[in-house]
Amino acid sequence: MIKRHFTEVKEEPSGLAGIKGCTVRWLISKDQGAQRYAMRLFTLQPDGIIPLHQHEDTEHEIFIVEGQGVLDNGREQIPVRAGDAIFVPAGEDHSFVNHTRQPMRFICVIPL
Amino acid sequence: MIKRHFTEVKEEPSGLAGIKGCTVRWLISKDQGAQRYAMRLFTLQPDGIIPLHQHEDTEHEIFIVEGQGVLDNGREQIPVRAGDAIFVPAGEDHSFVNHTRQPMRFICVIPL
């Protein structure tokens, strides 16, 4: 069993092209013994942008932990806030922006 | 894509023997299109107990969203609080208690 506070986990830039004001912490992944799926924590700063993109074979299970923002699925803009759970099936467009003055943090679980 | 706030999701008693003051919401599972893993939100009320147990083939990826409590792995008692990520490998004992006056909520992701 491994326990660690998210603030103890290395904060890394996200590699997605065009991304702005966003970092990722790999909370639970292969290094912790996970084999089937990984839990990451994203922080999207005020005015941060995760541009519209998709992943062919990778679904997302997301939970907004803190703050709020707007999710765009390529067709509509959907306000999201702490306590929201979001399922993004593989292949579906998605983007996030944070136009507030507080960071937005969210858990995002992906297959390994 | 599906978005729903956790308060919109049916709150159910957990079926674990000996459990007290604990409910579960299945935020993202097969009904939402998930195929590989499910995201649940547990609420453990003040004086709530999830007794020591294990799952032979099921690992847990946990993130404490709110509150605090104590995790017992059968050997030691480990304080946990909002922002902690916990990996419980398949077959490892685990229990939670909440001795505070506030609910503890945590995300727990399991394989489907």
gemmi code that builds the backbone of each chain (N, CA, C; Angstrom):
import gemmi

chains = {
    "A": [
        ("MET", (0.841, -1.192, 0.000), (0.000, 0.000, 0.000), (0.880, 1.247, 0.000)),
        ("ILE", (0.508, 2.191, -0.850), (1.278, 3.433, -0.938), (0.336, 4.605, -0.718)),
        ("LYS", (0.740, 5.535, 0.149), (-0.030, 6.763, 0.339), (0.904, 7.939, 0.163)),
        ("ARG", (0.475, 8.912, -0.605), (1.257, 10.147, -0.690), (0.332, 11.313, -1.016)),
        ("HIS", (0.612, 12.435, -0.394), (-0.177, 13.634, -0.656), (0.212, 14.183, -2.024)),
        ("PHE", (-0.768, 14.740, -2.727), (-0.465, 15.183, -4.098), (0.670, 16.203, -4.136)),
        ("THR", (0.807, 16.984, -3.060), (1.873, 17.993, -3.049), (3.272, 17.363, -2.959)),
        ("GLU", (3.334, 16.085, -2.614), (4.614, 15.370, -2.552), (4.993, 14.758, -3.906)),
        ("VAL", (4.088, 14.845, -4.862), (4.302, 14.199, -6.156), (4.833, 15.229, -7.152)),
        ("LYS", (5.806, 14.811, -7.920), (6.444, 15.717, -8.888), (5.411, 16.334, -9.837)),
        ("GLU", (5.479, 17.656, -9.966), (4.560, 18.386, -10.835), (5.259, 18.604, -12.168)),
        ("GLU", (4.667, 18.121, -13.230), (5.322, 18.152, -14.535), (4.480, 18.922, -15.544)),
        ("PRO", (5.126, 19.546, -16.525), (4.346, 20.151, -17.605), (3.666, 19.066, -18.423)),
        ("SER", (2.511, 19.379, -18.944), (1.851, 18.437, -19.846), (2.454, 18.586, -21.232)),
        ("GLY", (2.570, 17.492, -21.964), (3.230, 17.528, -23.277), (2.307, 17.865, -24.432)),
        ("LEU", (1.051, 18.110, -24.153), (0.096, 18.347, -25.242), (0.418, 19.666, -25.962)),
        ("ALA", (0.414, 19.637, -27.293), (0.703, 20.847, -28.083), (-0.339, 21.922, -27.797)),
        ("GLY", (0.131, 23.162, -27.574), (-0.774, 24.287, -27.391), (-1.308, 24.461, -25.986)),
        ("ILE", (-0.898, 23.600, -25.087), (-1.408, 23.670, -23.721), (-0.767, 24.844, -22.997)),
        ("LYS", (-1.510, 25.428, -22.061), (-1.028, 26.636, -21.371), (-1.488, 26.595, -19.912)),
        ("GLY", (-0.543, 26.829, -18.992), (-0.913, 26.935, -17.583), (-1.429, 25.651, -16.988)),
        ("CYS", (-0.867, 24.534, -17.408), (-1.378, 23.238, -16.949), (-0.225, 22.326, -16.550)),
        ("THR", (-0.369, 21.686, -15.403), (0.618, 20.700, -14.971), (-0.092, 19.402, -14.608)),
        ("VAL", (0.707, 18.338, -14.564), (0.154, 17.022, -14.229), (1.034, 16.360, -13.173)),
        ("ARG", (0.388, 15.689, -12.245), (1.085, 14.832, -11.275), (0.579, 13.403, -11.460)),
        ("TRP", (1.498, 12.488, -11.691), (1.127, 11.075, -11.824), (1.053, 10.488, -10.410)),
        ("LEU", (-0.132, 10.474, -9.833), (-0.305, 10.064, -8.429), (-0.085, 8.567, -8.258)),
        ("ILE", (-0.730, 7.790, -9.131), (-0.661, 6.323, -9.037), (-0.477, 5.785, -10.441)),
        ("SER", (0.661, 5.125, -10.670), (0.928, 4.568, -11.995), (1.820, 3.332, -11.830)),
        ("LYS", (2.526, 2.956, -12.890), (3.316, 1.720, -12.843), (4.353, 1.741, -11.722)),
        ("ASP", (4.939, 2.890, -11.476), (5.964, 2.978, -10.424), (5.397, 2.668, -9.044)),
        ("GLN", (4.096, 2.839, -8.867), (3.467, 2.533, -7.577), (2.861, 1.118, -7.583)),
        ("GLY", (2.957, 0.424, -8.692), (2.456, -0.954, -8.767), (1.168, -1.106, -9.552)),
        ("ALA", (0.614, 0.004, -10.026), (-0.616, -0.092, -10.817), (-0.320, -0.760, -12.147)),
        ("GLN", (-1.243, -1.575, -12.608), (-1.021, -2.294, -13.861), (-2.074, -2.000, -14.916)),
        ("ARG", (-3.263, -1.603, -14.474), (-4.363, -1.498, -15.438), (-4.772, -0.071, -15.766)),
        ("TYR", (-4.638, 0.843, -14.796), (-5.037, 2.235, -15.047), (-4.246, 3.134, -14.111)),
        ("ALA", (-4.106, 4.386, -14.533), (-3.294, 5.346, -13.785), (-4.157, 6.520, -13.359)),
        ("MET", (-3.866, 7.021, -12.147), (-4.577, 8.189, -11.628), (-3.636, 9.395, -11.658)),
        ("ARG", (-4.029, 10.422, -12.396), (-3.256, 11.660, -12.465), (-4.052, 12.805, -11.865)),
        ("LEU", (-3.365, 13.838, -11.390), (-4.022, 15.068, -10.934), (-3.522, 16.211, -11.808)),
        ("PHE", (-4.444, 16.875, -12.478), (-4.112, 18.047, -13.294), (-4.436, 19.315, -12.519)),
        ("THR", (-3.580, 20.318, -12.690), (-3.860, 21.661, -12.186), (-3.888, 22.604, -13.376)),
        ("LEU", (-5.029, 23.266, -13.556), (-5.184, 24.230, -14.649), (-5.293, 25.615, -14.013)),
        ("GLN", (-4.267, 26.399, -14.233), (-4.190, 27.722, -13.601), (-5.194, 28.700, -14.231)),
        ("PRO", (-5.457, 29.833, -13.535), (-6.285, 30.869, -14.150), (-5.757, 31.228, -15.540)),
        ("ASP", (-6.656, 31.342, -16.495), (-6.334, 31.576, -17.912), (-5.628, 30.384, -18.562)),
        ("GLY", (-5.594, 29.277, -17.890), (-5.016, 28.071, -18.475), (-5.922, 27.469, -19.534)),
        ("ILE", (-5.296, 26.787, -20.490), (-6.027, 26.190, -21.622), (-5.492, 24.791, -21.909)),
        ("ILE", (-6.379, 23.840, -21.983), (-6.068, 22.524, -22.560), (-6.811, 22.496, -23.888)),
        ("PRO", (-6.102, 22.605, -25.009), (-6.801, 22.762, -26.291), (-7.546, 21.493, -26.718)),
        ("LEU", (-8.456, 21.686, -27.648), (-9.290, 20.579, -28.130), (-8.404, 19.464, -28.700)),
        ("HIS", (-8.648, 18.254, -28.206), (-7.881, 17.105, -28.696), (-8.683, 15.839, -28.427)),
        ("GLN", (-8.178, 14.741, -28.890), (-8.810, 13.449, -28.615), (-7.727, 12.383, -28.553)),
        ("HIS", (-8.095, 11.228, -27.995), (-7.171, 10.095, -27.889), (-7.898, 8.885, -28.480)),
        ("GLU", (-7.297, 8.290, -29.464), (-7.995, 7.242, -30.212), (-8.442, 6.070, -29.339)),
        ("ASP", (-7.558, 5.641, -28.427), (-7.841, 4.410, -27.684), (-7.958, 4.630, -26.172)),
        ("THR", (-8.060, 5.870, -25.746), (-7.936, 6.170, -24.316), (-9.138, 6.946, -23.818)),
        ("GLU", (-9.916, 6.325, -22.979), (-11.008, 7.046, -22.334), (-10.493, 7.780, -21.089)),
        ("HIS", (-11.241, 8.768, -20.641), (-10.910, 9.507, -19.419), (-12.050, 9.357, -18.418)),
        ("GLU", (-11.693, 9.104, -17.154), (-12.663, 9.230, -16.065), (-12.148, 10.356, -15.180)),
        ("ILE", (-12.922, 11.426, -15.126), (-12.479, 12.692, -14.529), (-13.352, 13.041, -13.330)),
        ("PHE", (-12.735, 13.621, -12.302), (-13.491, 14.175, -11.175), (-12.873, 15.523, -10.821)),
        ("ILE", (-13.709, 16.557, -10.831), (-13.209, 17.903, -10.510), (-13.109, 18.023, -8.991)),
        ("VAL", (-11.897, 18.238, -8.519), (-11.625, 18.266, -7.088), (-11.784, 19.672, -6.522)),
        ("GLU", (-11.426, 20.659, -7.324), (-11.332, 22.033, -6.811), (-11.507, 23.003, -7.975)),
        ("GLY", (-12.246, 24.087, -7.725), (-12.357, 25.146, -8.718), (-13.419, 24.862, -9.761)),
        ("GLN", (-13.338, 25.604, -10.857), (-14.316, 25.452, -11.923), (-13.699, 25.874, -13.252)),
        ("GLY", (-14.388, 25.553, -14.330), (-13.900, 25.879, -15.654), (-14.966, 25.555, -16.676)),
        ("VAL", (-14.528, 25.493, -17.932), (-15.447, 25.163, -19.022), (-14.845, 24.030, -19.839)),
        ("LEU", (-15.658, 23.026, -20.060), (-15.305, 21.867, -20.883), (-15.954, 22.068, -22.243)),
        ("ASP", (-15.183, 21.884, -23.308), (-15.707, 21.994, -24.673), (-15.571, 20.615, -25.313)),
        ("ASN", (-16.665, 20.115, -25.868), (-16.605, 18.790, -26.514), (-16.585, 18.908, -28.046)),
        ("GLY", (-16.332, 20.142, -28.531), (-16.287, 20.362, -29.973), (-17.627, 20.816, -30.527)),
        ("ARG", (-18.666, 20.688, -29.726), (-20.007, 21.096, -30.163), (-20.626, 22.113, -29.210)),
        ("GLU", (-20.299, 21.979, -27.923), (-20.894, 22.892, -26.943), (-19.927, 23.122, -25.793)),
        ("GLN", (-20.163, 24.224, -25.084), (-19.354, 24.567, -23.921), (-20.143, 24.215, -22.668)),
        ("ILE", (-19.524, 23.447, -21.799), (-20.195, 22.878, -20.639), (-19.490, 23.367, -19.377)),
        ("PRO", (-20.154, 24.163, -18.533), (-19.520, 24.581, -17.279), (-19.278, 23.363, -16.386)),
        ("VAL", (-18.116, 23.329, -15.755), (-17.812, 22.243, -14.819), (-17.300, 22.849, -13.516)),
        ("ARG", (-17.525, 22.116, -12.416), (-17.160, 22.641, -11.095), (-16.809, 21.488, -10.169)),
        ("ALA", (-16.237, 21.827, -9.029), (-15.850, 20.809, -8.052), (-17.031, 19.899, -7.759)),
        ("GLY", (-16.774, 18.600, -7.782), (-17.815, 17.607, -7.529), (-18.380, 16.986, -8.785)),
        ("ASP", (-18.027, 17.531, -9.960), (-18.500, 16.950, -11.221), (-17.650, 15.740, -11.610)),
        ("ALA", (-18.324, 14.697, -12.063), (-17.667, 13.537, -12.669), (-17.934, 13.586, -14.165)),
        ("ILE", (-16.911, 13.317, -14.958), (-17.018, 13.425, -16.421), (-16.412, 12.166, -17.041)),
        ("PHE", (-17.170, 11.545, -17.926), (-16.640, 10.419, -18.691), (-16.431, 10.874, -20.135)),
        ("VAL", (-15.191, 10.781, -20.600), (-14.854, 11.120, -21.989), (-14.487, 9.818, -22.690)),
        ("PRO", (-15.370, 9.273, -23.530), (-15.034, 8.030, -24.239), (-13.853, 8.228, -25.188)),
        ("ALA", (-13.171, 7.160, -25.499), (-12.070, 7.212, -26.467), (-12.577, 7.822, -27.767)),
        ("GLY", (-11.757, 8.694, -28.360), (-12.098, 9.263, -29.655), (-12.923, 10.530, -29.610)),
        ("GLU", (-13.380, 10.931, -28.434), (-14.214, 12.144, -28.358), (-13.367, 13.376, -28.078)),
        ("ASP", (-13.653, 14.443, -28.820), (-12.966, 15.716, -28.607), (-13.252, 16.264, -27.213)),
        ("HIS", (-12.226, 16.910, -26.627), (-12.437, 17.586, -25.341), (-11.370, 18.653, -25.141)),
        ("SER", (-11.761, 19.717, -24.486), (-10.822, 20.767, -24.076), (-11.319, 21.364, -22.767)),
        ("PHE", (-10.401, 22.024, -22.046), (-10.764, 22.715, -20.812), (-10.166, 24.112, -20.838)),
        ("VAL", (-10.898, 25.068, -20.320), (-10.324, 26.389, -20.041), (-10.731, 26.783, -18.627)),
        ("ASN", (-9.885, 27.601, -18.033), (-10.169, 28.130, -16.691), (-10.132, 29.651, -16.764)),
        ("HIS", (-11.303, 30.257, -16.777), (-11.391, 31.723, -16.850), (-11.600, 32.334, -15.466)),
        ("THR", (-11.453, 31.545, -14.412), (-11.634, 32.062, -13.057), (-10.286, 32.544, -12.514)),
        ("ARG", (-10.302, 32.987, -11.282), (-9.060, 33.481, -10.655), (-8.471, 32.458, -9.701)),
        ("GLN", (-9.041, 31.244, -9.689), (-8.543, 30.170, -8.822), (-8.123, 28.983, -9.691)),
        ("PRO", (-7.107, 28.230, -9.242), (-6.761, 27.025, -10.003), (-7.927, 26.034, -10.041)),
        ("MET", (-8.012, 25.302, -11.100), (-8.928, 24.159, -11.155), (-8.074, 22.896, -11.099)),
        ("ARG", (-8.454, 21.982, -10.211), (-7.728, 20.709, -10.124), (-8.707, 19.577, -10.429)),
        ("PHE", (-8.219, 18.615, -11.190), (-9.081, 17.458, -11.455), (-8.273, 16.172, -11.563)),
        ("ILE", (-8.911, 15.124, -11.065), (-8.396, 13.764, -11.223), (-8.759, 13.295, -12.622)),
        ("CYS", (-7.829, 12.628, -13.284), (-8.112, 12.030, -14.601), (-7.478, 10.637, -14.633)),
        ("VAL", (-8.315, 9.621, -14.771), (-7.848, 8.229, -14.778), (-7.845, 7.713, -16.211)),
        ("ILE", (-6.708, 7.147, -16.611), (-6.562, 6.610, -17.978), (-6.068, 5.163, -17.916)),
        ("PRO", (-6.331, 4.404, -18.977), (-5.810, 3.027, -19.023), (-4.280, 3.036, -19.138)),
        ("LEU", (-3.650, 1.989, -18.631), (-2.203, 1.820, -18.808), (-1.958, 0.787, -19.912)),
    ],
    "B": [
        ("MET", (-19.966, 11.892, -24.247), (-19.412, 12.479, -23.026), (-20.547, 12.672, -22.015)),
        ("ILE", (-20.277, 12.303, -20.798), (-21.301, 12.430, -19.751), (-20.717, 13.225, -18.602)),
        ("LYS", (-21.452, 14.214, -18.143), (-21.051, 14.976, -16.955), (-22.202, 14.965, -15.967)),
        ("ARG", (-21.892, 14.669, -14.722), (-22.921, 14.807, -13.689), (-22.251, 15.104, -12.352)),
        ("HIS", (-22.912, 15.974, -11.591), (-22.387, 16.297, -10.272), (-22.659, 15.127, -9.331)),
        ("PHE", (-21.750, 14.904, -8.395), (-21.920, 13.712, -7.549), (-23.240, 13.735, -6.786)),
        ("THR", (-23.741, 14.939, -6.487), (-25.004, 15.013, -5.736), (-26.202, 14.564, -6.577)),
        ("GLU", (-26.007, 14.443, -7.896), (-27.086, 13.972, -8.775), (-27.075, 12.445, -8.909)),
        ("VAL", (-26.064, 11.820, -8.343), (-25.889, 10.370, -8.499), (-26.475, 9.663, -7.273)),
        ("LYS", (-27.204, 8.583, -7.523), (-27.861, 7.831, -6.448), (-26.867, 7.420, -5.369)),
        ("GLU", (-27.222, 7.695, -4.141), (-26.368, 7.357, -2.998), (-26.875, 6.033, -2.420)),
        ("GLU", (-26.003, 5.050, -2.371), (-26.424, 3.709, -1.981), (-25.642, 3.234, -0.767)),
        ("PRO", (-26.259, 2.374, 0.052), (-25.474, 1.769, 1.128), (-24.433, 0.831, 0.537)),
        ("SER", (-23.295, 0.733, 1.203), (-22.299, -0.244, 0.773), (-22.687, -1.613, 1.328)),
        ("GLY", (-22.418, -2.659, 0.561), (-22.835, -3.999, 0.966), (-21.843, -4.730, 1.847)),
        ("LEU", (-20.740, -4.090, 2.185), (-19.704, -4.786, 2.952), (-20.199, -5.106, 4.366)),
        ("ALA", (-19.986, -6.332, 4.827), (-20.413, -6.741, 6.173), (-19.714, -5.896, 7.230)),
        ("GLY", (-20.490, -5.398, 8.197), (-19.904, -4.653, 9.314), (-19.671, -3.185, 9.042)),
        ("ILE", (-20.023, -2.743, 7.859), (-19.778, -1.340, 7.516), (-20.795, -0.452, 8.238)),
        ("LYS", (-20.384, 0.768, 8.548), (-21.242, 1.682, 9.323), (-21.034, 3.114, 8.832)),
        ("GLY", (-22.150, 3.804, 8.558), (-22.064, 5.223, 8.214), (-21.347, 5.480, 6.908)),
        ("CYS", (-21.564, 4.604, 5.940), (-20.839, 4.719, 4.664), (-21.790, 4.516, 3.494)),
        ("THR", (-21.699, 5.408, 2.513), (-22.471, 5.249, 1.286), (-21.540, 5.338, 0.084)),
        ("VAL", (-22.056, 4.847, -1.031), (-21.264, 4.863, -2.271), (-22.119, 5.400, -3.412)),
        ("ARG", (-21.491, 6.189, -4.276), (-22.117, 6.640, -5.526), (-21.248, 6.124, -6.674)),
        ("TRP", (-21.897, 5.404, -7.600), (-21.162, 4.928, -8.785), (-21.191, 6.047, -9.823)),
        ("LEU", (-20.154, 6.861, -9.836), (-20.120, 8.054, -10.687), (-20.000, 7.683, -12.158)),
        ("ILE", (-19.051, 6.782, -12.449), (-18.789, 6.385, -13.840), (-18.590, 4.877, -13.857)),
        ("SER", (-19.493, 4.193, -14.565), (-19.397, 2.733, -14.639), (-19.986, 2.273, -15.981)),
        ("LYS", (-20.387, 1.014, -16.059), (-20.857, 0.477, -17.344), (-22.043, 1.258, -17.899)),
        ("ASP", (-22.922, 1.713, -17.032), (-24.095, 2.458, -17.507), (-23.706, 3.761, -18.201)),
        ("GLN", (-22.545, 4.283, -17.893), (-22.073, 5.515, -18.540), (-21.155, 5.201, -19.733)),
        ("GLY", (-20.900, 3.938, -19.990), (-20.079, 3.554, -21.129), (-18.677, 3.101, -20.771)),
        ("ALA", (-18.334, 3.144, -19.489), (-17.004, 2.686, -19.074), (-16.908, 1.175, -19.262)),
        ("GLN", (-15.764, 0.719, -19.693), (-15.596, -0.715, -19.945), (-14.483, -1.336, -19.117)),
        ("ARG", (-13.511, -0.525, -18.699), (-12.321, -1.110, -18.070), (-12.219, -0.859, -16.577)),
        ("TYR", (-12.715, 0.295, -16.105), (-12.627, 0.612, -14.677), (-13.757, 1.560, -14.322)),
        ("ALA", (-14.127, 1.551, -13.054), (-15.257, 2.345, -12.569), (-14.780, 3.323, -11.513)),
        ("MET", (-15.393, 4.511, -11.530), (-15.067, 5.532, -10.535), (-16.254, 5.668, -9.567)),
        ("ARG", (-15.991, 5.422, -8.297), (-17.011, 5.573, -7.260), (-16.614, 6.696, -6.307)),
        ("LEU", (-17.611, 7.278, -5.646), (-17.351, 8.245, -4.577), (-17.959, 7.706, -3.293)),
        ("PHE", (-17.132, 7.505, -2.291), (-17.589, 7.060, -0.975), (-17.711, 8.250, -0.036)),
        ("THR", (-18.744, 8.216, 0.800), (-18.877, 9.174, 1.892), (-18.873, 8.393, 3.197)),
        ("LEU", (-17.910, 8.712, 4.054), (-17.801, 8.061, 5.359), (-18.141, 9.117, 6.418)),
        ("GLN", (-19.286, 8.913, 7.057), (-19.780, 9.902, 8.025), (-18.945, 9.880, 9.317)),
        ("PRO", (-19.072, 10.942, 10.145), (-18.428, 10.920, 11.460), (-18.795, 9.627, 12.197)),
        ("ASP", (-17.806, 8.998, 12.804), (-17.931, 7.704, 13.478), (-18.196, 6.542, 12.517)),
        ("GLY", (-18.082, 6.800, 11.228), (-18.252, 5.738, 10.246), (-17.059, 4.795, 10.234)),
        ("ILE", (-17.347, 3.543, 9.850), (-16.319, 2.497, 9.841), (-16.449, 1.653, 8.569)),
        ("ILE", (-15.360, 1.490, 7.872), (-15.251, 0.467, 6.827), (-14.311, -0.580, 7.403)),
        ("PRO", (-14.832, -1.747, 7.789), (-13.992, -2.707, 8.516), (-12.905, -3.324, 7.636)),
        ("LEU", (-11.926, -3.890, 8.289), (-10.794, -4.490, 7.587), (-11.277, -5.583, 6.626)),
        ("HIS", (-10.838, -5.474, 5.392), (-11.211, -6.463, 4.389), (-10.169, -6.424, 3.269)),
        ("GLN", (-10.329, -7.316, 2.336), (-9.460, -7.331, 1.156), (-10.248, -7.877, -0.027)),
        ("HIS", (-9.716, -7.638, -1.221), (-10.338, -8.127, -2.450), (-9.255, -8.878, -3.221)),
        ("GLU", (-9.543, -10.126, -3.539), (-8.491, -10.978, -4.090), (-7.918, -10.443, -5.414)),
        ("ASP", (-8.816, -9.958, -6.286), (-8.366, -9.597, -7.632), (-8.565, -8.117, -7.959)),
        ("THR", (-8.841, -7.317, -6.966), (-9.267, -5.941, -7.226), (-8.382, -4.953, -6.497)),
        ("GLU", (-7.627, -4.175, -7.250), (-6.862, -3.095, -6.652), (-7.740, -1.855, -6.501)),
        ("HIS", (-7.328, -0.942, -5.623), (-8.024, 0.336, -5.449), (-7.062, 1.481, -5.762)),
        ("GLU", (-7.553, 2.462, -6.508), (-6.835, 3.740, -6.629), (-7.744, 4.793, -6.006)),
        ("ILE", (-7.264, 5.369, -4.912), (-8.095, 6.212, -4.042), (-7.537, 7.628, -4.018)),
        ("PHE", (-8.446, 8.599, -3.967), (-8.045, 9.992, -3.753), (-9.003, 10.609, -2.747)),
        ("ILE", (-8.459, 11.141, -1.650), (-9.311, 11.742, -0.613), (-9.689, 13.147, -1.073)),
        ("VAL", (-10.974, 13.354, -1.258), (-11.476, 14.620, -1.797), (-11.756, 15.614, -0.680)),
        ("GLU", (-12.204, 15.119, 0.460), (-12.709, 16.010, 1.514), (-12.573, 15.296, 2.853)),
        ("GLY", (-12.168, 16.046, 3.872), (-12.150, 15.490, 5.216), (-10.887, 14.709, 5.519)),
        ("GLN", (-10.955, 13.925, 6.587), (-9.811, 13.124, 6.988), (-10.284, 11.895, 7.757)),
        ("GLY", (-9.361, 10.974, 7.974), (-9.693, 9.739, 8.673), (-8.425, 8.955, 8.934)),
        ("VAL", (-8.623, 7.676, 9.258), (-7.487, 6.794, 9.512), (-7.653, 5.536, 8.667)),
        ("LEU", (-6.603, 5.215, 7.960), (-6.528, 4.004, 7.148), (-5.724, 2.977, 7.924)),
        ("ASP", (-6.260, 1.761, 8.028), (-5.548, 0.670, 8.708), (-5.248, -0.398, 7.665)),
        ("ASN", (-3.999, -0.809, 7.572), (-3.637, -1.838, 6.586), (-3.414, -3.202, 7.253)),
        ("GLY", (-3.881, -3.323, 8.514), (-3.732, -4.583, 9.244), (-2.466, -4.625, 10.078)),
        ("ARG", (-1.563, -3.686, 9.850), (-0.303, -3.630, 10.590), (-0.117, -2.284, 11.275)),
        ("GLU", (-0.598, -1.220, 10.625), (-0.417, 0.112, 11.196), (-1.580, 1.010, 10.832)),
        ("GLN", (-1.741, 2.059, 11.643), (-2.784, 3.040, 11.395), (-2.153, 4.266, 10.740)),
        ("ILE", (-2.710, 4.672, 9.615), (-2.121, 5.716, 8.788), (-3.128, 6.863, 8.658)),
        ("PRO", (-2.820, 8.046, 9.189), (-3.727, 9.177, 9.009), (-3.823, 9.556, 7.536)),
        ("VAL", (-5.019, 9.845, 7.081), (-5.217, 10.285, 5.696), (-6.068, 11.550, 5.691)),
        ("ARG", (-5.857, 12.366, 4.663), (-6.552, 13.661, 4.599), (-6.759, 14.064, 3.148)),
        ("ALA", (-7.586, 15.080, 2.946), (-7.872, 15.564, 1.590), (-6.577, 15.824, 0.836)),
        ("GLY", (-6.501, 15.320, -0.375), (-5.311, 15.483, -1.206), (-4.421, 14.260, -1.222)),
        ("ASP", (-4.691, 13.277, -0.359), (-3.890, 12.047, -0.353), (-4.351, 11.093, -1.455)),
        ("ALA", (-3.391, 10.515, -2.144), (-3.644, 9.427, -3.085), (-3.150, 8.140, -2.451)),
        ("ILE", (-3.932, 7.069, -2.576), (-3.610, 5.790, -1.938), (-3.777, 4.675, -2.961)),
        ("PHE", (-2.765, 3.849, -3.085), (-2.871, 2.663, -3.928), (-2.935, 1.435, -3.028)),
        ("VAL", (-4.029, 0.683, -3.142), (-4.203, -0.561, -2.389), (-4.131, -1.716, -3.383)),
        ("PRO", (-3.014, -2.450, -3.425), (-2.918, -3.578, -4.355), (-3.944, -4.663, -4.024)),
        ("ALA", (-4.302, -5.460, -5.014), (-5.199, -6.590, -4.791), (-4.639, -7.467, -3.675)),
        ("GLY", (-5.531, -7.931, -2.806), (-5.128, -8.869, -1.748), (-4.642, -8.210, -0.475)),
        ("GLU", (-4.500, -6.885, -0.449), (-3.999, -6.224, 0.779), (-5.156, -5.769, 1.668)),
        ("ASP", (-5.017, -6.031, 2.960), (-6.015, -5.591, 3.930), (-6.104, -4.071, 3.970)),
        ("HIS", (-7.327, -3.587, 4.169), (-7.503, -2.139, 4.356), (-8.812, -1.867, 5.083)),
        ("SER", (-8.808, -0.832, 5.893), (-10.022, -0.351, 6.548), (-9.907, 1.159, 6.695)),
        ("PHE", (-11.064, 1.812, 6.889), (-11.086, 3.252, 7.138), (-11.987, 3.534, 8.332)),
        ("VAL", (-11.607, 4.492, 9.139), (-12.514, 5.035, 10.154), (-12.452, 6.562, 10.069)),
        ("ASN", (-13.568, 7.168, 10.461), (-13.634, 8.630, 10.501), (-14.011, 9.053, 11.915)),
        ("HIS", (-13.041, 9.505, 12.680), (-13.288, 9.940, 14.052), (-13.463, 11.457, 14.147)),
        ("THR", (-13.576, 12.121, 13.007), (-13.760, 13.573, 13.028), (-15.263, 13.904, 13.057)),
        ("ARG", (-15.563, 15.176, 13.021), (-16.968, 15.613, 13.035), (-17.443, 16.027, 11.653)),
        ("GLN", (-16.616, 15.774, 10.626), (-16.975, 16.103, 9.246), (-16.946, 14.831, 8.401)),
        ("PRO", (-17.802, 14.752, 7.396), (-17.735, 13.589, 6.503), (-16.375, 13.519, 5.798)),
        ("MET", (-15.940, 12.324, 5.529), (-14.783, 12.125, 4.653), (-15.320, 11.577, 3.329)),
        ("ARG", (-14.890, 12.181, 2.226), (-15.289, 11.677, 0.907), (-14.035, 11.279, 0.146)),
        ("PHE", (-14.139, 10.156, -0.534), (-12.996, 9.754, -1.357), (-13.447, 9.056, -2.632)),
        ("ILE", (-12.673, 9.314, -3.681), (-12.803, 8.607, -4.949), (-12.107, 7.258, -4.803)),
        ("CYS", (-12.731, 6.217, -5.339), (-12.103, 4.885, -5.358), (-12.372, 4.264, -6.726)),
        ("VAL", (-11.303, 4.011, -7.459), (-11.417, 3.452, -8.809), (-11.061, 1.970, -8.761)),
        ("ILE", (-11.954, 1.148, -9.328), (-11.745, -0.308, -9.355), (-11.878, -0.833, -10.786)),
        ("PRO", (-11.275, -1.988, -11.057), (-11.430, -2.587, -12.390), (-12.867, -3.080, -12.594)),
        ("LEU", (-13.313, -3.099, -13.839), (-14.619, -3.674, -14.182), (-14.430, -5.065, -14.767)),
    ],
}
model = gemmi.Model(1)
for chain_id, residues in chains.items():
    chain = gemmi.Chain(chain_id)
    for i, (resn, *xyz) in enumerate(residues, 1):
        res = gemmi.Residue()
        res.name, res.seqid = resn, gemmi.SeqId(i, " ")
        for name, pos in zip(("N", "CA", "C"), xyz):
            atom = gemmi.Atom()
            atom.name, atom.element = name, gemmi.Element(name[0])
            atom.pos, atom.b_iso = gemmi.Position(*pos), 0.0
            res.add_atom(atom)
        chain.add_residue(res)
    model.add_chain(chain)
structure = gemmi.Structure()
structure.add_model(model)
structure.setup_entities()
